[in-house]
Amino acid sequence: MSTFITEDWLRANHTLSEGSEIRLPVDSRMTPSARELIDARHLLVKFQDDEGRLFVEEQEQLLPVHGLTSEPAAQVAHCELCKQHVQEKPDTLTHLNAQVMVAKNDPRLAFRASLDSSIATAVWLQTEFDKSAALWLADIRSLLGNIMRADALEKALPEQQIVGLSADDLHRLSHQPLKYLGHDHLVPDAAHGRDVALLNLLRTSIRESEICAAQVFIGVDYHVQKADLLQALNRLSSAIYVLMILCLKKEWPDAKTLQRRLAGGTHAA
């Protein structure tokens, strides 16, 4: 029996933030309004079967793809140093992208490993929190994955949102929390409780990923590569900081409420 996906189902089960990834059962059938919503939010939809295989839809057919690259098949890569094709990968080399292999001490891989650690922490916390915080964490996890994908595929990162909040919204909320959230800046303390402490672990992990990315993508002459990834990581730590304050206050205003506060200039707006 097919899983019937309606617009209401999508809204009830996903945040649908701009540019996020959602996974649906492989037997899904969508209503026209559900498809329109997915297209309007520029969502990346992957279908997953009972064996964990992933598919994307092309021309009304489901094609198997790699979970990270969304490519249908692996390519033969070449060594970045010698330019020769690598038919059998040694333990000292690994993929930088689908076409290039590099030594495992490459600084770009250190960034990937740090990002991988942040993704692992985000996934773990998704299992630890109730729905209100879990919705934020789902989008945070999605954006981390999109950063990884953009880096691996050498593509620009499209504009992203967290629970409907833009990068600018998150920046303003995190820099003036007393004004917009009703609580001043936090200094980590056990008195804040378990949830805030766990979120702070994710915040610091993402900060480490951001610094690692800066070491890779900012040259000695301050020429910046992949500024979109650097900004996205910075805004992610802002998002988690905002989430920490919401968890502490146990208040869950939606994106429209927070945006009204930003427009009105006060928490009471």
MARTORDREN-808761 format. One line per field, with one value per atom (N, C-alpha, C, O): atom name; x, y, z; residue in one letter. Coordinates in pm, whole numbers, plus 50000, padded with zeros to 5 digits. Atoms other than C-alpha are relative to their C-alpha. Last residue first. Layout:
REM residues N
atom <- (CA ...)
px <- (X ...)
py <- (Y ...)
pz <- (Z ...)
type <- (A ...)
***
This chain:
REM residues 269
atom <- (N CA C O N CA C O N CA C O N CA C O N CA C O N CA C O N CA C O N CA C O N CA C O N CA C O N CA C O N CA C O N CA C O N CA C O N CA C O N CA C O N CA C O N CA C O N CA C O N CA C O N CA C O N CA C O N CA C O N CA C O N CA C O N CA C O N CA C O N CA C O N CA C O N CA C O N CA C O N CA C O N CA C O N CA C O N CA C O N CA C O N CA C O N CA C O N CA C O N CA C O N CA C O N CA C O N CA C O N CA C O N CA C O N CA C O N CA C O N CA C O N CA C O N CA C O N CA C O N CA C O N CA C O N CA C O N CA C O N CA C O N CA C O N CA C O N CA C O N CA C O N CA C O N CA C O N CA C O N CA C O N CA C O N CA C O N CA C O N CA C O N CA C O N CA C O N CA C O N CA C O N CA C O N CA C O N CA C O N CA C O N CA C O N CA C O N CA C O N CA C O N CA C O N CA C O N CA C O N CA C O N CA C O N CA C O N CA C O N CA C O N CA C O N CA C O N CA C O N CA C O N CA C O N CA C O N CA C O N CA C O N CA C O N CA C O N CA C O N CA C O N CA C O N CA C O N CA C O N CA C O N CA C O N CA C O N CA C O N CA C O N CA C O N CA C O N CA C O N CA C O N CA C O N CA C O N CA C O N CA C O N CA C O N CA C O N CA C O N CA C O N CA C O N CA C O N CA C O N CA C O N CA C O N CA C O N CA C O N CA C O N CA C O N CA C O N CA C O N CA C O N CA C O N CA C O N CA C O N CA C O N CA C O N CA C O N CA C O N CA C O N CA C O N CA C O N CA C O N CA C O N CA C O N CA C O N CA C O N CA C O N CA C O N CA C O N CA C O N CA C O N CA C O N CA C O N CA C O N CA C O N CA C O N CA C O N CA C O N CA C O N CA C O N CA C O N CA C O N CA C O N CA C O N CA C O N CA C O N CA C O N CA C O N CA C O N CA C O N CA C O N CA C O N CA C O N CA C O N CA C O N CA C O N CA C O N CA C O N CA C O N CA C O N CA C O N CA C O N CA C O N CA C O N CA C O N CA C O N CA C O N CA C O N CA C O N CA C O N CA C O N CA C O N CA C O N CA C O N CA C O N CA C O N CA C O N CA C O N CA C O N CA C O N CA C O N CA C O N CA C O N CA C O N CA C O N CA C O N CA C O N CA C O N CA C O N CA C O N CA C O N CA C O N CA C O N CA C O N CA C O N CA C O N CA C O N CA C O N CA C O N CA C O N CA C O N CA C O N CA C O N CA C O N CA C O N CA C O N CA C O N CA C O N CA C O N CA C O N CA C O N CA C O N CA C O N CA C O N CA C O N CA C O N CA C O N CA C O N CA C O N CA C O N CA C O N CA C O N CA C O N CA C O N CA C O N CA C O N CA C O N CA C O N CA C O N CA C O N CA C O N CA C O N CA C O N CA C O N CA C O N CA C O N CA C O N CA C O N CA C O N CA C O N CA C O N CA C O N CA C O N CA C O N CA C O N CA C O N CA C O N CA C O)
px <- (50075 50602 49921 49852 50143 50693 49917 49794 50053 51042 49850 49784 50012 51115 49945 49872 49887 51223 49991 50063 50046 50889 50108 50091 50053 51033 49957 49973 49887 51251 49953 50023 49918 50957 50117 50148 50075 50737 50077 50080 49979 51007 49922 49967 49865 51006 50029 50095 49999 50629 50137 50146 50072 50645 49997 50008 49918 50917 49930 49993 49969 50720 50077 50100 50063 50748 50037 50150 49976 50853 49923 49832 50095 50900 50033 50150 50113 51067 49887 49769 50124 51284 49877 49769 49991 51599 49869 49823 50010 51501 50004 49931 50140 51435 49980 49878 50078 51775 49853 49788 49964 51955 49915 49867 50072 51767 50029 49940 50141 51896 49920 49838 50001 52251 49858 49815 49997 52185 49999 49939 50129 52079 49995 49895 50098 52383 49865 49798 49972 52610 49908 49870 50044 52437 50027 49941 50142 52480 49943 49848 50014 52857 49854 49824 49957 52852 49987 49947 50102 52646 50036 49949 50113 52880 49893 49835 49957 53185 49885 49866 49993 53009 50039 49986 50136 52905 49999 49910 50056 53255 49859 49816 50120 53379 49945 49917 50072 53723 49879 49881 50094 53842 49940 49884 50092 54154 49913 49964 50141 54293 49904 49788 50027 54649 49855 49808 49914 54745 49980 50008 49858 54447 50079 50021 49950 54105 50151 50221 50054 53943 50040 50005 49988 54131 49969 50038 49860 54199 50023 50131 49927 53855 50147 50209 50028 53695 50078 50128 49928 53865 49980 50074 49859 53741 50085 50180 49984 53386 50146 50197 50007 53405 50021 50086 49874 53522 50004 50107 49899 53228 50137 50212 50014 53003 50098 50149 49954 53131 49994 50087 49855 53092 50059 50163 49955 52726 50152 50207 50014 52663 50049 50114 49902 52805 49994 50097 49873 52604 50112 50206 49997 52290 50132 50182 49984 52364 50008 50090 49863 52419 50026 50132 49913 52097 50145 50219 50025 51903 50092 50148 49948 52064 49984 50080 50064 52002 50057 50140 50089 52080 49933 49834 50133 52218 49901 49780 50078 52511 49858 49766 50011 52641 49912 49813 50032 52751 50006 50103 49867 52746 49976 49902 49971 52420 50150 50224 49902 52337 50029 50029 49868 52028 50092 50055 49897 51676 50136 50163 50036 51351 50098 50065 50039 51392 49965 49911 50094 51407 49948 49842 50095 51571 49891 49774 50085 51741 49889 49775 50102 51865 49908 49790 50078 52043 49889 49771 49918 52326 49927 49990 49890 52158 50084 50147 50052 51828 50113 50103 50054 52000 49948 49971 49891 52216 49949 50011 49926 51928 50114 50142 50086 51706 50079 50076 50002 51993 49913 49950 49869 52051 50003 50059 49888 51679 50130 50129 49924 51425 50121 50192 50058 51171 50072 50031 50141 51256 49936 49856 50022 51624 49862 49836 50074 51668 49998 50014 50063 51911 49924 49951 50044 52027 49918 49832 50118 52184 49962 50001 50106 52537 49881 49894 50041 52759 49886 49804 50114 52891 49970 50001 49946 53227 49888 49902 50035 53051 50052 50030 49956 53220 49975 50054 49854 53190 50048 50140 49949 52827 50152 50209 50024 52741 50057 50121 49913 52904 49985 50084 49865 52730 50099 50185 49990 52400 50136 50188 49986 52450 50014 50091 49866 52509 50026 50135 49907 52197 50144 50224 50014 51986 50101 50164 49940 52114 49997 50095 49856 52029 50075 50177 49950 51687 50149 50219 50014 51616 50054 50123 49886 51759 49992 50095 49880 51511 50117 50189 50023 51222 50118 50162 49961 51369 49976 50049 49857 51352 50042 50132 49972 50972 50146 50175 50026 50926 50041 50095 50138 51095 49980 50074 50087 51469 49859 49836 50004 51714 49896 49863 50063 51685 49976 49907 50135 51750 49925 49802 50090 52043 49858 49762 50021 52218 49899 49808 50088 52165 49971 49857 50135 52312 49901 49790 50055 52614 49858 49771 50027 52682 49937 49843 50120 52648 49962 49844 50113 52899 49869 49768 50022 53143 49881 49801 50061 53107 49967 49862 50140 53182 49923 49808 50063 53503 49852 49769 50013 53596 49933 49850 50109 53522 49977 49863 50127 53739 49882 49784 50018 54024 49871 49798 50063 53974 49979 49885 50142 54040 49925 49805 50080 54362 49852 49768 50039 54502 49912 49817 49958 54651 49968 50014 50090 54442 50046 49973 49947 54626 49913 49854 49890 54406 50049 49983 49958 54171 50121 50207 49864 53990 50021 49935 49896 53693 50141 50234 50019 53403 50115 50140 50129 53528 49993 50077 50034 53811 49866 49783 50064 53809 49990 49943 50146 54057 49945 50017 50073 54421 49851 49801 49947 54649 49931 49957 50050 54449 50044 49985 49920 54512 49945 49866 49967 54226 50086 50045 50021 54233 50050 50170 50088 54189 49967 49856 49980 54328 49900 49781 50123 54360 50032 50129 50031 54688 49868 49833 50099 54709 49962 49892 49940 55029 49907 49950 49857 54939 50053 50114 49977 54559 50147 50179 49919 54529 50029 50071 49857 54254 50069 50008 49932 53900 50148 50205 49860 53695 50075 50076 49910 53334 50141 50177 49867 53068 50084 50066 49893 52714 50132 50153 50047 52371 50110 50082 49960 52492 49961 49962 50121 52300 50033 49951 49983 52642 49874 49863 49939 52581 49996 49951 50065 52332 50055 49979 49917 52457 49938 49888 49893 52175 50080 50036 49917 51921 50116 50177 49866 51684 50082 50081 49911 51309 50135 50143 49939 51113 50092 50149 50101 50864 50055 49978 50093 51113 49906 49885 49967 51371 49908 49903 50096 51287 50046 50076 50057 51567 49910 49925 50036 51649 49958 49912 50057 51810 49979 50054 49953 51870 49925 49807 49917 51803 50053 50125 49861 51680 50096 50217 49984 51317 50144 50181 50072 51327 50031 50107 49923 51421 49917 49800 50090 51305 50085 50189 49945 51505 49902 49840 50077 51353 50075 50113 49936 51568 49930 49938 49959 51335 50067 50028 49873 51325 50057 50175 49898 51051 50137 50232 49994 50818 50108 50170 49933 50896 50017 50121 49861 50813 50077 50190 49933 50494 50148 50233 49985 50384 50074 50158 49891 50449 50025 50140 49876 50231 50120 50222 49966 49957 50127 50204 49947 49960 50041 50143 50105 49915 50064 50178 50025 50212 49884 49864 50073 50252 49955 49895 50079 50515 49931 49985 50130 50627 49909 49788 49980 50993 49868 49860 50003 50907 50003 49948 50134 51003 50007 50104 50000 51322 49861 49798 50095 51345 50007 50040 50018 51635 49895 49895 49971 51631 49973 49909 49875 51662 50030 50137 49943 51397 50132 50223 49918 51259 50065 50100 50011 50992 50077 50038 50003 50971 49985 49933 49873 50872 49988 49879 49887 50606 50136 50239 50005 50292 50127 50159 49991 50361 50002 50065 49866 50435 50017 50120 49905 50121 50140 50211 50016 49906 50098 50152 49939 50047 49990 50086 50076 49957 50076 50176 49940 50175 49918 49908 50058 49994 50050 50025 50010 50212 49956 50025 49920 50137 49980 49874 50085 50000 50089 50185)
py <- (49973 54267 49878 49883 49991 54203 50017 50012 50132 54079 50003 49902 50034 54410 49861 49810 49956 54574 49966 50024 49905 54555 50049 50151 49882 54398 50107 50227 49934 54157 50129 50230 49937 54076 50076 50188 49881 54015 50074 50197 49898 53783 50127 50237 49947 53587 50110 50209 49923 53545 50064 50182 49875 53441 50089 50211 49908 53186 50134 50239 50045 53016 50109 50218 49917 53103 49950 49905 50042 52806 50086 50037 49927 52901 49968 49963 50090 52670 50074 50056 49930 52963 49910 49942 49952 52749 50065 50043 50117 52562 50043 49989 50043 52892 49879 49870 49905 53019 49961 49971 50017 52708 50092 50050 50118 52729 49974 49933 49960 53083 49884 49904 49909 52959 50049 50055 50085 52669 50085 50048 50068 52908 49916 49915 49902 53130 49934 49962 49985 52824 50105 50094 50119 52752 50010 49974 49984 53111 49876 49886 49896 53080 50017 50031 50057 52750 50102 50067 50097 52904 49937 49920 49927 53203 49905 49927 49937 52982 50075 50065 50105 52767 50058 50018 50043 53071 49892 49891 49911 53218 49958 49982 50062 52918 50081 50028 50095 53067 49947 49938 50098 53376 49915 49968 50036 53574 49884 49783 49978 53690 49982 50023 49863 53706 50041 50142 49910 53402 50145 50236 50002 53221 50098 50180 49862 53166 49996 49939 49916 52840 50148 50225 50055 52570 50105 50112 50035 52738 49951 49969 49875 52900 49973 50042 49952 52558 50127 50145 50091 52431 50042 50040 49962 52738 49913 49961 49869 52672 50044 50093 50021 52303 50130 50133 50064 52393 49973 49990 49895 52633 49944 50009 49925 52350 50117 50150 50087 52127 50075 50067 49995 52414 49911 49943 49865 52458 50006 50059 49988 52082 50136 50146 50090 52056 50008 50010 49929 52365 49912 49964 49912 52184 50076 50104 50083 51911 50085 50059 50052 52163 49915 49925 49891 52348 49952 49992 49970 52024 50109 50097 50099 51906 50042 50033 50129 52208 49919 49966 49989 52579 49868 49865 49958 52545 50012 50011 50120 52349 50034 49954 50025 52675 49877 49859 50140 52788 49974 50010 50054 53172 49857 49838 50112 53274 49978 49985 50099 53613 49895 49924 49949 53791 49885 49768 50051 53653 50046 50043 49982 53792 49940 49918 50129 53653 50008 49912 50074 53970 49870 49822 49915 54237 49918 49956 49937 54002 50082 50083 50091 53787 50063 50031 49920 54069 49915 49946 49889 53903 50090 50162 50048 53565 50113 50097 50062 53707 49961 49980 49895 53940 49943 50001 49913 53667 50104 50126 50072 53421 50085 50082 50013 53665 49938 49988 49868 53749 49997 50057 49979 53380 50134 50143 49976 53342 50016 50026 49879 53187 50011 49914 49883 52939 50130 50234 49986 52660 50127 50193 50088 52712 50031 50144 49949 52858 49894 49775 50097 52806 50072 50188 49937 53007 49901 49831 49914 52776 50061 50009 50039 52649 50094 50215 49895 52693 49949 49869 49920 52372 50107 50092 49872 52198 50086 50144 49988 51859 50129 50154 50119 51766 50014 49964 50007 52116 49884 49901 49889 52161 49997 50025 50030 51813 50110 50081 50110 51873 49972 49953 49944 52209 49894 49920 49922 52044 50068 50084 50090 51782 50074 50032 50058 52049 49904 49904 49899 52228 49950 49975 49988 51913 50099 50072 50120 51846 50010 49976 49985 52204 49883 49901 49904 52165 50023 50041 50061 51848 50093 50049 50089 52007 49930 49902 49921 52293 49910 49938 49934 52049 50089 50089 50094 51838 50059 50026 49984 52137 49911 49947 49858 52152 50024 50090 49950 51778 50145 50179 50012 51642 50082 50141 49887 51610 49975 49895 49967 51320 50106 50123 50110 51143 50034 49960 50018 51462 49890 49894 49913 51515 49995 50019 50051 51211 50086 50033 50117 51331 49941 49904 49952 51672 49885 49895 49942 51512 50048 50028 50110 51292 50051 49991 50069 51591 49887 49869 49913 51787 49937 49946 50008 51494 50086 50045 50130 51476 49981 49928 49985 51847 49871 49874 49917 51792 50018 50013 50083 51504 50077 50023 50096 51715 49914 49887 49926 51998 49905 49914 49968 51754 50079 50058 50117 51623 50021 49968 49998 51969 49881 49889 49918 51979 50004 50020 49874 51685 50080 50025 49889 51424 50135 50238 49983 51150 50107 50139 50066 51193 50033 50140 49930 51306 49917 49823 50060 51148 50076 50121 49977 51346 49926 49927 50012 51279 49999 49956 50118 51207 49977 49864 49995 51451 49879 49790 49861 51465 50031 50101 49907 51086 50140 50158 50004 50895 50106 50193 49905 50799 49990 49885 49865 50633 50108 50227 49948 50311 50142 50210 50040 50248 50063 50157 49896 50285 49945 49851 50063 50037 50096 50126 50115 50176 49929 49880 50094 50519 49886 49902 50061 50717 49897 49822 50131 50907 49948 49976 49989 51282 49867 49864 50056 51236 50003 49977 49974 51468 49952 50030 49857 51492 50030 50123 49945 51116 50147 50182 49995 51034 50060 50136 49877 50918 49993 49885 50033 50656 50130 50221 49970 50756 49955 49941 49953 50606 50024 49958 50100 50580 50063 50183 50138 50746 49895 49778 50049 51074 49852 49778 50014 51220 49958 49975 49930 51317 50006 50090 49867 51239 50072 50187 49915 50950 50139 50234 49996 50794 50100 50205 49901 50752 49978 49911 50017 50497 50099 50124 50045 50639 49987 50078 49994 50664 49940 49824 50127 50742 50021 50129 50091 51022 49859 49764 50036 51207 49887 49790 49932 51201 49947 49827 50011 51116 50081 50200 49870 51056 49980 49884 49975 50729 50145 50209 49869 50610 50019 49966 49942 50255 50129 50143 49883 50189 50063 50163 50041 49833 50118 50100 50072 49928 49953 49923 50126 50187 49931 49984 50106 50554 49873 49877 50108 50838 49884 49852 50132 51159 49897 49916 50118 51503 49875 49856 50116 51816 49876 49848 50110 52104 49890 49863 50051 52420 49888 49886 49990 52564 49949 49947 49861 52638 50019 50125 49917 52304 50144 50206 50043 52105 50087 50127 49953 52306 49964 50045 49855 52253 50057 50145 49975 51880 50150 50193 50038 51862 50026 50076 49893 52061 49969 50059 49882 51818 50113 50178 49920 51523 50118 50154 49864 51297 50067 50047 49936 50919 50137 50147 49879 50762 50043 50031 50023 50402 50123 50112 50021 50485 49980 50002 50142 50630 49982 50064 50056 50998 49851 49807 50137 51176 49942 49954 50087 51553 49862 49848 50132 51785 49924 49927 50116 52156 49869 49868 50068 52439 49876 49817 49983 52665 49925 49941 49881 52528 50001 49896 49948 52262 50131 50215 49854 52209 50068 50179 49936 51847 50150 50206 50088 51605 50061 50003 50060 51815 49923 49906 49894 52046 49941 49999 49939 51752 50104 50108 50098 51567 50058 50043 50000 51878 49903 49932 49876 51913 50004 50042 49879 51552 50121 50108 49879 51243 50121 50152 49884 50910 50127 50148 49896 50614 50128 50178 49879 50343 50090 50090 49881 50000 50125 50132)
pz <- (50123 52015 49954 49852 49974 52377 49875 49880 49962 52296 50016 49992 49859 52124 50019 49934 49920 51799 50146 50227 49900 51621 50094 50162 50070 51307 50099 50074 50066 51508 49930 49932 49895 51735 49938 49980 49956 51432 50108 50111 50101 51294 50032 50000 49983 51619 49897 49929 49875 51602 50021 50056 50026 51236 50124 50114 50077 51311 49978 49986 50135 51587 49925 49977 50104 51954 49862 49839 50137 52168 49901 49834 50084 52533 49854 49816 50030 52784 49928 49958 49966 52902 49984 50034 49862 52912 50044 50156 49911 52597 50146 50229 50003 52416 50091 50160 49921 52530 50003 50107 49859 52405 50089 50194 49951 52075 50147 50221 49983 52020 50058 50147 49884 52081 50028 50144 49881 51844 50126 50227 49986 51570 50126 50197 49952 51624 50025 50125 49858 51594 50061 50178 49929 51266 50149 50230 49968 51154 50068 50146 49899 51178 50041 50160 49872 50994 50112 50224 49958 50712 50134 50220 49942 50693 50052 50158 49875 50648 50066 50187 49898 50390 50135 50239 49969 50183 50108 50193 49896 50208 50039 50152 49942 50010 50118 50226 50085 49947 50078 50200 49945 50129 49889 49793 50108 50039 50048 50096 49963 50373 49881 49888 50048 50225 50029 49977 49922 50438 49958 50036 50029 50287 50083 50155 49993 50440 49984 50067 50106 50321 50008 49919 50136 50510 49894 49792 50023 50844 49858 49801 50019 50829 49971 49890 50136 50779 49971 49860 50089 51095 49855 49776 49991 51281 49909 49847 50064 51158 50000 49899 50145 51245 49924 49820 50038 51596 49849 49785 49995 51628 49960 49888 50125 51514 49996 49889 50108 51794 49867 49786 50001 52041 49891 49835 50038 51950 49991 49895 50145 51960 49953 49849 50061 52311 49848 49781 50001 52408 49944 49884 50116 52302 49992 49883 50119 52554 49874 49786 50000 52835 49876 49815 50042 52748 49992 49902 50140 52766 49948 49839 50095 53091 49855 49778 50020 53308 49885 49807 50116 53310 49966 49893 49955 53663 49884 49906 49971 53521 50042 50026 49857 53376 50021 49952 49965 53032 50150 50217 49974 53012 50049 50145 49910 52852 50013 49914 50047 52702 50108 50228 50038 52839 49956 49964 49910 52833 49950 49830 49860 52691 50098 50214 49943 52341 50148 50205 50085 52129 50060 50022 50070 52345 49930 49931 49899 52588 49934 49980 49949 52300 50105 50110 49904 52117 50061 50043 49952 51925 50098 50175 49916 51887 50057 50161 49877 51764 50094 50216 49913 51516 50132 50238 49956 51361 50099 50204 49896 51350 50055 50175 49881 51158 50116 50228 49934 50920 50125 50226 49937 50840 50073 50183 50090 50772 50078 50201 49968 51008 49907 49884 50065 50870 50027 49975 49961 51115 49943 50009 49885 51022 50054 50097 49884 50675 50110 50085 49911 50388 50112 50142 49875 50089 50081 50028 50013 49833 50135 50240 49907 49904 49981 50001 49908 49599 50088 50044 50043 49450 50104 50222 50049 49477 49943 49835 50141 49509 49937 49818 50075 49837 49851 49770 50000 49984 49913 49833 50080 49882 49991 49886 50142 50014 49911 49810 50039 50353 49850 49780 50002 50383 49954 49871 50123 50283 49988 49878 50113 50553 49868 49781 49989 50816 49883 49825 50048 50689 50009 49919 50144 50729 49943 49841 50060 51080 49848 49781 49976 51180 49938 49872 50099 51017 50015 49916 50132 51213 49892 49800 50022 51528 49864 49803 50024 51512 49963 49867 50128 51476 49963 49848 50106 51757 49861 49768 50028 51994 49884 49808 50018 51978 49964 49864 50134 51919 49980 49875 50044 52230 49872 49820 49973 52260 49951 49860 49858 52297 50036 50153 49927 51961 50147 50217 50053 51764 50075 50087 49926 51999 49947 50021 49864 51857 50075 50139 50012 51500 50138 50167 50031 51587 49991 50042 49878 51755 49978 50063 49907 51454 50128 50181 50049 51219 50095 50127 49969 51429 49955 50026 49855 51415 50042 50125 49977 51036 50148 50183 50039 51018 50023 50066 49897 51213 49971 50061 49881 50983 50113 50185 50021 50675 50125 50162 49995 50809 49984 50057 49859 50878 50019 50117 49938 50525 50149 50208 50039 50384 50059 50084 49907 50586 49964 50052 50065 50379 50095 50151 49914 50613 49937 49986 49886 50448 50099 50192 49881 50119 50121 50128 49935 49832 50118 50161 49874 49581 50054 49978 49949 49311 50132 50220 50101 49082 50055 49985 50083 49316 49903 49861 50069 49577 49909 49917 49971 49827 49937 49996 50094 49817 50059 50171 49993 50029 49906 49858 50084 50020 50028 50070 49975 50279 49919 49941 49873 50294 50028 50111 49884 49925 50128 50123 49903 49675 50114 50182 49869 49386 50107 50113 50022 49032 50132 50149 49889 49114 49984 50011 49951 48790 50109 50098 50055 48765 50058 50173 50106 48827 49936 49835 50122 49032 49880 49767 50015 49322 49864 49790 50020 49307 49972 49899 49891 49255 49972 49862 50022 49008 50121 50197 49960 49068 49968 49948 49978 48883 50028 49945 50110 48930 50034 50151 49963 49156 49875 49773 50005 49025 50041 50025 50019 49054 50003 50030 50131 49210 49985 50083 50082 49505 49857 49767 50127 49644 49915 49826 49992 50009 49868 49861 49900 50012 50006 50028 49880 49687 50097 50054 49991 49437 50128 50221 49880 49311 50000 49896 50033 49045 50128 50211 49886 49100 49962 49920 49964 48783 50120 50137 49944 48713 50026 50037 50106 48495 50042 49970 50126 48771 49892 49865 50108 49131 49880 49893 50035 49375 49880 49803 50139 49546 49984 50079 50028 49867 49851 49768 50125 49986 49971 50002 49980 50354 49874 49881 49987 50311 50011 50010 49873 50380 50023 50137 49990 50101 50132 50214 49936 50116 50011 50052 49964 49893 50052 49995 50027 49877 50053 50157 49959 49845 49961 49845 50061 49835 50055 50175 49914 49919 49918 49804 50055 49710 50087 50119 49893 49937 49954 50033 49953 49641 50106 50113 50100 49477 50051 50029 50009 49790 49902 49929 49879 49844 49998 50034 50011 49485 50119 50104 50095 49516 49985 49979 49932 49829 49910 49956 49906 49654 50078 50112 50070 49360 50096 50074 50059 49598 49925 49953 49952 49655 49927 49808 50108 49634 50050 50157 49981 49853 49870 49761 50064 49798 50007 49986 50143 49864 49926 49805 50036 50203 49849 49775 50002 50231 49968 49906 50049 50323 50016 50121 49934 50357 49936 49818 50060 50282 50079 50202 49916 50361 49924 49819 50030 50109 50080 50063 50134 50257 49986 50067 50016 50581 49863 49808 50136 50541 49982 49901 49986 50919 49865 49857 50035 50859 50020 50012 49974 50990 49968 50002 49867 51032 50035 50152 49898 50738 50140 50229 50005 50509 50110 50177 49944 50620 50001 50100 49855 50560 50066 50173 49948 50208 50152 50219 50027 50142 50051 50122 49946 50113 49957 49839 50066 50066 50068 50187 49897 50161 49931 49842 50010 49905 50122 50185 50000 50000 50000 50077)
type <- (A A A A A A A A H H H H T T T T G G G G G G G G A A A A L L L L R R R R R R R R Q Q Q Q L L L L T T T T K K K K A A A A D D D D P P P P W W W W E E E E K K K K K K K K L L L L C C C C L L L L I I I I M M M M L L L L V V V V Y Y Y Y I I I I A A A A S S S S S S S S L L L L R R R R N N N N L L L L A A A A Q Q Q Q L L L L L L L L D D D D A A A A K K K K Q Q Q Q V V V V H H H H Y Y Y Y D D D D V V V V G G G G I I I I F F F F V V V V Q Q Q Q A A A A A A A A C C C C I I I I E E E E S S S S E E E E R R R R I I I I S S S S T T T T R R R R L L L L L L L L N N N N L L L L L L L L A A A A V V V V D D D D R R R R G G G G H H H H A A A A A A A A D D D D P P P P V V V V L L L L H H H H D D D D H H H H G G G G L L L L Y Y Y Y K K K K L L L L P P P P Q Q Q Q H H H H S S S S L L L L R R R R H H H H L L L L D D D D D D D D A A A A S S S S L L L L G G G G V V V V I I I I Q Q Q Q Q Q Q Q E E E E P P P P L L L L A A A A K K K K E E E E L L L L A A A A D D D D A A A A R R R R M M M M I I I I N N N N G G G G L L L L L L L L S S S S R R R R I I I I D D D D A A A A L L L L W W W W L L L L A A A A A A A A S S S S K K K K D D D D F F F F E E E E T T T T Q Q Q Q L L L L W W W W V V V V A A A A T T T T A A A A I I I I S S S S S S S S D D D D L L L L S S S S A A A A R R R R F F F F A A A A L L L L R R R R P P P P D D D D N N N N K K K K A A A A V V V V M M M M V V V V Q Q Q Q A A A A N N N N L L L L H H H H T T T T L L L L T T T T D D D D P P P P K K K K E E E E Q Q Q Q V V V V H H H H Q Q Q Q K K K K C C C C L L L L E E E E C C C C H H H H A A A A V V V V Q Q Q Q A A A A A A A A P P P P E E E E S S S S T T T T L L L L G G G G H H H H V V V V P P P P L L L L L L L L Q Q Q Q E E E E Q Q Q Q E E E E E E E E V V V V F F F F L L L L R R R R G G G G E E E E D D D D D D D D Q Q Q Q F F F F K K K K V V V V L L L L L L L L H H H H R R R R A A A A D D D D I I I I L L L L E E E E R R R R A A A A S S S S P P P P T T T T M M M M R R R R S S S S D D D D V V V V P P P P L L L L R R R R I I I I E E E E S S S S G G G G E E E E S S S S L L L L T T T T H H H H N N N N A A A A R R R R L L L L W W W W D D D D E E E E T T T T I I I I F F F F T T T T S S S S M M M M)
***
